Amino acid sequence: MSQSNPPFSMLDEATIAAAELRRDPYDFAFVEQALSPRFKDEVLADAPEIPDRGSYGLPSLRYGPRFGAVVEDLLSQRFRRLVEQKFDMDLTPYPPCIVMMGNTTGHYNEGYAHPDSKHKIVTVLLGFSREWPYERGRLRVLRSNDRADYAFEFAPEFGRMLMFRVCDHSWHGFLPQKGARMSMQLCYVDSEWYVRREYGRHGLSALAKSVPLVRKIIEWAPR
């Protein structure tokens, strides 16, 4: 095994590779267990604490070594190659960017339908919620910008992964639901400039949310 392409320590390579590529309503693949349930307790014990709603750039978060091992797998050339093979495309020119969500408040403007930024090439979503017993708050692959018009949905629980090719109709979202909803978004994007901009933007947002009054305003602000 090449030192530059070591095997995964956490991700289930065979399961990810075997996931079916679906074409309707756009190119996506769902993996029921990209992370083995046997890692659940130790990974979640090392996961970052995210007290507020919204997304946080990975560089702004602190986490332990077992969660870090998952991040290392996701940022590896080996995982990039799996995604390339799934979508039959070359992702070499596109740097990765990772943001995380920790919880939702259930406010009306959370989970709004969107197709993702034109700067994103492929998006990979990975659940880290210990459980999700609610009917609402499940991530939906949408046929339009109507959150009720969905082709597929799944709970954002530990190890569940969705990857999709970003296009002008790659709509996705979820119905608002209050809960500890931890998930990770890894995107391959069109430039290092965009990576720096996203981490800077989310870093400023995290700083603002540390101020109680500003946090309240952000929670109720429309999207």
C-alpha positions in Angstrom: 0.0 0.0 0.0 1.4 3.4 -1.0 2.3 5.7 1.8 0.5 8.5 -0.1 -2.7 6.5 -0.3 -3.1 4.6 3.0 -6.3 2.7 3.8 -9.1 4.4 5.7 -9.0 4.1 9.5 -12.7 5.0 10.0 -14.7 5.1 6.7 -16.1 1.9 5.2 -14.6 2.0 1.8 -16.5 -1.0 0.4 -19.9 0.3 1.4 -19.2 3.7 0.0 -17.9 2.2 -3.3 -21.0 0.0 -3.6 -23.6 2.8 -3.1 -25.9 3.2 -6.1 -25.6 6.3 -8.2 -29.1 7.6 -8.7 -30.0 10.0 -11.6 -33.4 11.3 -10.5 -33.9 14.2 -9.9 -30.1 14.7 -10.2 -27.0 12.6 -9.6 -26.7 11.5 -6.0 -25.7 8.5 -3.9 -26.8 7.5 -0.4 -24.7 5.4 1.9 -26.6 3.9 4.9 -23.4 3.4 7.0 -20.3 5.1 5.7 -19.0 4.8 9.3 -19.4 1.6 11.2 -21.8 1.9 14.3 -19.0 0.4 16.4 -17.2 3.8 16.1 -20.2 5.8 17.2 -19.5 6.4 20.9 -15.8 7.1 20.6 -16.2 9.4 17.6 -19.1 11.4 19.1 -17.2 11.7 22.4 -14.5 13.5 20.4 -16.9 15.6 18.2 -16.8 19.4 18.5 -19.3 21.2 20.7 -21.5 23.4 18.6 -23.9 25.4 20.8 -25.7 27.5 18.3 -27.6 27.1 15.0 -26.0 27.6 11.6 -22.8 26.3 10.1 -19.2 26.5 11.4 -16.0 26.2 9.4 -13.9 23.2 10.5 -10.9 25.4 11.4 -13.0 27.2 14.0 -13.9 24.0 15.8 -12.0 22.0 18.4 -12.3 18.2 18.4 -10.5 15.0 19.6 -8.4 12.4 17.8 -11.2 9.9 16.9 -13.3 12.6 15.2 -10.1 13.9 13.7 -9.5 10.5 12.1 -12.8 10.7 10.3 -11.8 14.2 9.0 -8.5 12.8 7.9 -10.2 10.0 5.9 -12.6 12.5 4.3 -9.8 14.8 3.2 -7.6 12.0 1.8 -6.9 11.3 -1.8 -8.4 7.9 -1.3 -11.8 9.3 -0.5 -11.5 11.9 -3.3 -10.9 9.0 -5.7 -14.0 7.2 -4.4 -16.1 10.3 -5.2 -14.5 10.7 -8.6 -15.3 7.1 -9.5 -18.9 7.5 -8.3 -19.5 10.5 -10.5 -17.1 9.6 -13.3 -15.2 13.0 -13.0 -11.8 14.4 -12.2 -11.8 16.4 -8.9 -8.1 17.1 -8.9 -8.4 20.9 -9.5 -11.0 21.3 -6.8 -9.9 21.9 -3.1 -12.1 20.6 -0.2 -14.0 22.8 2.2 -15.7 21.4 5.4 -18.4 23.1 7.5 -20.5 21.6 10.3 -23.9 22.1 11.8 -24.6 21.2 15.4 -28.3 21.8 16.1 -31.4 23.4 14.9 -33.9 25.6 16.7 -37.0 24.6 14.6 -37.5 28.1 13.3 -39.3 28.4 10.0 -36.2 29.5 8.0 -34.0 26.5 8.8 -33.5 23.8 6.2 -34.7 26.1 3.4 -34.5 24.6 -0.1 -31.4 25.4 -2.1 -29.3 23.8 -4.9 -25.9 24.8 -3.4 -23.5 27.5 -4.6 -22.3 27.6 -8.2 -18.8 27.4 -6.7 -19.4 23.9 -5.4 -18.7 20.9 -7.7 -19.7 18.0 -5.5 -21.2 18.0 -2.0 -20.8 15.2 0.6 -23.1 15.3 3.7 -22.3 13.0 6.6 -24.6 12.6 9.7 -23.2 12.8 13.2 -26.5 13.0 15.2 -26.6 10.3 17.9 -30.2 9.8 17.0 -33.0 11.6 15.1 -36.4 10.3 16.3 -38.4 13.1 14.5 -40.4 12.9 11.3 -39.3 16.5 10.4 -35.7 17.5 10.0 -34.8 14.7 7.7 -32.6 15.7 4.8 -34.6 15.7 1.5 -33.4 15.3 -2.0 -35.9 17.7 -3.7 -37.3 17.9 -7.2 -37.9 21.6 -6.9 -37.6 24.5 -4.4 -40.7 23.1 -2.6 -39.6 21.2 0.5 -42.7 18.9 0.2 -41.6 17.9 -3.3 -39.0 15.3 -2.5 -37.6 12.1 -4.1 -35.7 10.8 -1.1 -35.1 11.6 2.5 -33.1 10.3 5.4 -32.4 11.0 9.1 -29.1 12.8 9.7 -27.9 10.1 12.0 -24.3 8.9 12.7 -22.6 7.4 9.6 -25.3 8.2 7.0 -23.8 9.9 3.9 -25.3 11.6 0.9 -23.1 12.8 -2.0 -24.4 14.7 -5.0 -23.2 16.5 -8.1 -24.0 20.2 -7.8 -26.1 21.7 -10.6 -28.7 24.3 -11.0 -31.5 21.9 -9.9 -29.7 20.0 -7.1 -32.3 21.2 -4.6 -32.1 19.9 -1.0 -33.4 20.9 2.4 -35.4 19.8 5.4 -38.5 20.7 7.3 -37.7 22.7 10.5 -37.3 20.7 13.7 -35.7 21.6 17.0 -33.0 19.1 18.0 -29.3 18.3 18.3 -28.7 17.9 14.6 -25.0 17.4 14.0 -23.9 17.0 10.4 -20.8 17.7 8.3 -20.7 19.1 4.8 -17.6 18.4 2.7 -17.6 20.2 -0.7 -15.1 20.2 -3.5 -15.1 23.8 -4.7 -13.7 25.7 -7.6 -10.9 27.7 -5.9 -8.8 28.2 -2.8 -10.2 31.7 -2.8 -13.7 30.3 -2.1 -12.3 28.1 0.7 -10.7 31.1 2.4 -13.9 33.1 1.9 -16.1 30.4 3.4 -13.9 29.8 6.4 -13.6 33.5 7.0 -17.3 34.1 6.7 -18.2 31.3 9.0 -15.5 32.4 11.5 -17.0 35.8 11.7 -20.5 34.3 12.1 -19.2 32.1 15.0 -17.7 35.1 16.7 -20.9 37.1 16.3 -23.0 34.2 17.8 -20.8 34.2 20.9 -22.5 37.5 21.8 -25.9 36.8 23.4 -27.8 39.7 21.8 -26.4 39.1 18.4 -27.1 35.4 18.7 -30.8 36.1 19.3 -31.0 38.3 16.2 -29.3 35.7 14.1 -31.6 33.0 15.3 -34.7 34.8 14.1 -33.2 36.4 11.0 -34.8 35.3 7.7 -32.7 33.3 5.2 
